[in-house]
Amino acid sequence: MLKLFADNRPYVLFLLPLLLGLMYGLDFQFGRTYSPSVLSFGTWGNVELSSLNSVLIAKCTGFIANLSLAILLNYGFNNAEFADRNTYFPSFFFLLLMWSIPEMFFINGLHLAILGVILMTQQYLKLNQNNDGKLPVFNGTFFLGISATFIPSNWLILPLIYAAILIFRPLIFREFFLFMLGAALPMLYSYTFAVVQNQRFALFPALDPNTSYDLNTYQVVLSIFFAVISLFSVVWLTINSSGKNNRQKKEIQAIYWVYAASLLVCILHYYFTQSLSIAYLFFPLAVLFTFPFFEKKVSYFAQSLAYLLILINLLKFLVL
């Protein structure tokens, strides 16, 4: 299964809906841990699931969102030419990662926030020294700003994101101005929406000093597991970066910055909302973890980690 997606076989994309359908089927049959009555969409407000029809619509829309994110991520990976040949493993591994969180099955602000970050990264990977960078810089930050309207912590990672731009472009005032403008416009839109709807506009919820930050066993296991995958991917890429051309090295460095920014979002989200959501790491992690599959020396270990993730996802139905 893993080798099938790791090879250059476009038809495997048709297996993604079947794989995703299997995940939904297992959750419907055995999952009893997540049945939300309200779906959060950040500064745009909440959507109540008040009837069976609304639940079904939220799940069907979530299915489409998960599938679209996986395909879009894979398209960006191949289009950026991270590797010497196309692969379809990023989409497969992204769905495995998403399967580990219960929020996956219902459309919510998380899906739209991840979409914004993927589109942002694809814009920034178009940058180079020779061509004008104003349009990609503005578009990329505009997508990040849209993402931040669903996950407000994203507004606090602008310095890390601009560091990724500096890998491809020198510091130019006009581009920096467009960078800030792109982030500010979605904030203005969401503020205007709140005023029109007569809602209180707040980027971050008020902190409750009595709230507990305890994690359950499953969340601790996932956190440790993703830390191992992250460390393995980064160390392997660092050691084997000599075989990459200059463009590929810059692209990988940019993904490092996106990963660092995503990790910061996880920490900030946990601090402000007292809920752990490691899904913000899934996009850069799916990209970074794909590279070891091209090297025979470590591919078996990488495959073992992927199969272990499948096992963890299956065991959660027994222990939760």
C-alpha positions in Angstrom: 0.0 0.0 0.0 2.7 2.5 1.0 4.9 1.7 -2.0 1.9 2.1 -4.3 1.5 5.7 -3.2 5.2 6.4 -3.1 5.6 5.5 -6.8 4.7 7.7 -9.8 1.3 6.2 -10.5 -1.4 8.9 -10.9 -4.2 6.4 -10.8 -3.7 5.8 -7.0 -5.4 9.2 -6.5 -8.6 7.3 -7.2 -7.9 5.2 -4.2 -8.0 8.2 -1.9 -11.9 8.4 -1.7 -12.0 4.7 -0.9 -9.4 5.1 1.8 -11.2 8.1 3.2 -14.5 6.3 3.1 -12.9 3.4 5.1 -11.8 5.9 7.7 -15.3 7.4 7.9 -16.9 3.9 8.0 -14.7 2.8 10.9 -15.4 6.0 12.8 -19.2 5.5 12.3 -19.0 1.9 13.4 -16.6 2.2 16.4 -16.0 5.9 17.1 -17.9 7.3 20.1 -15.5 10.1 21.2 -16.6 13.1 19.2 -20.1 14.2 18.4 -20.1 18.0 18.3 -23.2 20.1 18.7 -21.4 23.3 17.5 -18.8 23.7 14.8 -16.3 26.6 15.2 -15.3 28.8 12.3 -13.1 31.3 14.2 -14.0 34.9 13.9 -16.9 34.1 11.5 -18.8 32.5 14.3 -20.2 29.0 15.0 -22.6 26.6 13.2 -25.0 24.6 15.3 -25.7 20.9 14.4 -29.3 21.0 15.5 -30.7 18.1 13.3 -29.6 14.9 11.7 -29.6 16.6 8.3 -27.1 19.2 9.5 -24.9 16.5 10.9 -24.9 14.6 7.6 -24.1 17.8 5.7 -21.2 18.6 8.0 -19.8 15.1 7.6 -20.2 15.0 3.8 -18.7 18.5 3.5 -15.9 17.3 5.8 -15.3 14.3 3.5 -14.9 16.6 0.5 -12.7 19.0 2.4 -10.3 16.2 3.5 -10.1 14.8 0.0 -9.5 18.2 -1.5 -6.8 19.1 1.0 -5.0 15.9 0.3 -5.0 16.3 -3.5 -4.1 20.0 -3.3 -1.2 19.2 -1.0 0.1 16.5 -3.4 -0.3 18.8 -6.4 1.8 21.4 -4.6 4.5 18.9 -3.7 4.9 17.6 -7.3 4.5 21.0 -8.8 7.3 22.5 -6.6 9.6 19.6 -7.8 10.8 18.8 -4.3 11.9 15.5 -5.7 13.2 14.2 -9.0 10.0 12.3 -9.7 6.4 12.6 -8.9 5.0 10.8 -5.9 1.5 10.5 -4.3 2.6 9.6 -0.8 2.0 13.1 0.7 -1.8 12.8 0.1 -1.9 9.4 1.6 0.1 10.3 4.7 -1.8 13.5 5.2 -5.1 11.5 5.4 -3.4 9.1 7.9 -2.4 12.1 10.0 -5.9 13.7 9.8 -7.4 10.3 10.8 -5.7 10.7 14.2 -7.9 13.6 15.3 -11.7 13.5 15.8 -12.2 17.0 14.3 -11.4 15.5 10.9 -14.9 14.1 10.2 -16.9 17.3 10.4 -16.1 20.4 8.3 -14.9 23.2 10.6 -12.5 26.1 10.7 -9.5 23.8 11.0 -10.0 22.5 7.4 -10.2 26.1 6.0 -7.2 27.2 8.1 -5.1 24.3 6.7 -6.3 25.2 3.2 -5.1 28.8 3.6 -1.7 27.7 4.8 -1.3 25.2 1.8 -2.3 27.9 -0.7 0.1 30.4 1.0 3.0 28.0 0.8 2.3 27.3 -2.9 2.5 31.0 -3.6 5.8 31.5 -1.8 7.3 28.5 -3.5 6.9 30.5 -6.8 9.3 33.1 -5.6 12.8 33.5 -7.0 15.5 36.1 -7.3 14.9 36.9 -11.0 11.2 37.6 -11.2 9.1 40.2 -9.5 7.8 38.9 -6.2 5.0 41.4 -5.2 2.1 39.3 -6.4 3.1 35.9 -4.8 4.0 37.8 -1.6 0.6 39.5 -1.4 -1.4 36.5 -2.5 0.4 34.2 0.0 -0.1 36.5 3.0 -3.7 37.1 2.0 -4.3 33.3 2.1 -2.6 33.3 5.5 -4.8 36.1 6.7 -7.9 34.2 5.6 -6.5 31.2 7.5 -6.1 33.4 10.5 -9.8 34.4 10.5 -10.5 30.7 11.3 -7.5 30.1 13.6 -6.6 33.5 15.0 -3.2 32.3 16.3 -2.0 32.4 12.7 -1.7 36.2 12.9 1.1 35.8 15.5 3.3 33.8 13.2 3.8 36.5 10.5 7.5 37.0 11.5 8.3 33.3 10.9 6.4 33.3 7.6 8.3 36.3 6.4 11.6 34.5 7.2 10.5 31.9 4.7 10.1 34.6 2.1 13.6 35.9 2.8 15.0 32.6 1.7 13.9 33.4 -1.9 13.8 37.2 -1.9 15.9 40.1 -0.4 14.1 42.5 2.0 12.3 44.9 -0.3 10.0 47.6 1.3 7.3 47.4 -1.3 7.1 43.6 -0.9 7.1 43.9 2.9 4.2 46.5 2.6 2.2 44.1 0.5 3.0 41.3 2.9 1.4 43.3 5.8 -1.5 44.5 3.6 -2.3 40.9 2.6 -2.5 39.9 6.2 -4.5 43.0 7.3 -7.3 42.8 4.7 -8.9 39.5 5.9 -8.8 40.8 9.4 -10.7 43.9 8.2 -13.2 41.7 6.5 -13.8 39.6 9.6 -14.1 42.7 11.7 -16.7 44.2 9.4 -18.6 40.9 9.4 -18.7 41.0 13.2 -20.0 44.5 13.2 -22.7 43.8 10.7 -23.8 40.7 12.7 -23.6 42.7 15.9 -21.1 40.3 17.3 -18.2 40.9 19.6 -14.9 40.8 17.7 -12.2 39.1 19.6 -9.0 37.6 18.1 -8.4 35.4 21.1 -10.8 34.1 23.8 -10.4 35.3 27.4 -8.2 33.0 29.4 -9.7 31.1 32.4 -7.1 30.8 35.2 -8.9 27.8 36.5 -8.8 25.8 33.3 -6.8 22.5 33.3 -4.3 21.9 30.6 -4.1 18.1 31.2 -3.8 15.8 28.2 -5.3 12.3 27.9 -3.1 9.2 27.2 -4.0 9.2 23.5 -3.0 12.8 23.0 0.3 12.2 24.8 1.1 9.2 22.7 0.3 11.1 19.5 2.4 14.1 20.6 5.4 11.8 21.2 4.9 9.9 18.0 4.7 13.1 15.9 7.8 14.5 17.6 9.7 11.3 16.6 8.5 11.6 13.0 9.4 15.3 12.9 12.9 14.7 14.3 13.5 11.8 12.0 12.5 13.7 8.9 14.4 16.9 9.8 17.6 15.0 10.8 17.5 12.8 7.6 17.0 15.8 5.4 19.8 17.8 7.0 22.2 14.9 6.6 21.3 14.2 3.0 20.8 17.8 1.8 24.0 17.6 -0.2 22.3 15.7 -2.9 19.7 18.5 -3.5 20.1 21.4 -5.9 20.1 25.0 -4.6 16.4 25.5 -5.5 15.3 22.3 -3.7 17.4 23.3 -0.6 15.6 26.7 -0.5 12.2 25.0 -0.8 13.0 22.6 2.0 14.2 25.5 4.2 10.9 27.3 3.5 9.0 24.2 4.7 11.1 24.2 7.8 9.9 27.7 8.6 6.3 26.7 7.8 6.7 23.8 10.2 8.1 26.0 12.9 5.2 28.5 12.4 2.7 25.6 12.6 4.3 24.3 15.8 3.9 27.8 17.3 0.3 27.9 16.3 -0.3 24.5 18.1 1.3 25.9 21.2 -0.6 29.2 21.0 -3.9 27.5 20.3 -3.4 25.2 23.3 -2.6 28.2 25.5 -5.6 30.2 24.5 -8.2 27.5 24.1 -6.9 24.8 26.5 -7.4 22.2 23.7 -4.7 20.4 21.9 -4.9 20.4 18.1 -1.8 19.1 16.4 -3.5 19.2 13.0 -1.7 22.4 12.2 1.5 20.4 11.8 0.0 17.9 9.3 0.7 19.8 6.1 4.4 20.5 6.6 4.9 17.1 8.3 3.3 15.2 5.4 5.8 17.0 3.1 8.9 16.5 5.2 8.1 12.8 6.0 7.8 12.0 2.3 11.5 12.5 1.5 12.8 9.4 3.4 10.7 7.2 1.2 13.1 8.0 -1.7 16.1 6.6 0.2 16.4 2.8 0.5 18.6 3.0 3.6 15.8 4.5 5.7 12.7 3.7 3.7 12.0 0.6 5.8 12.1 2.6 9.0 9.9 5.3 7.5 7.4 2.6 6.4 7.5 1.2 9.9 6.5 4.6 11.3 3.7 4.9 8.8 2.3 1.5 9.7 2.6 2.3 13.4 0.5 5.4 12.8 -2.2 3.2 11.2 -2.0 0.9 14.2 -2.4 3.8 16.7 -5.4 5.0 14.7 -7.0 1.6 14.9 -6.2 1.1 18.6 -7.9 4.4 19.5 -11.3 2.7 18.8 -10.5 0.2 21.6 -9.1 2.5 24.3 -11.3 5.6 23.8 
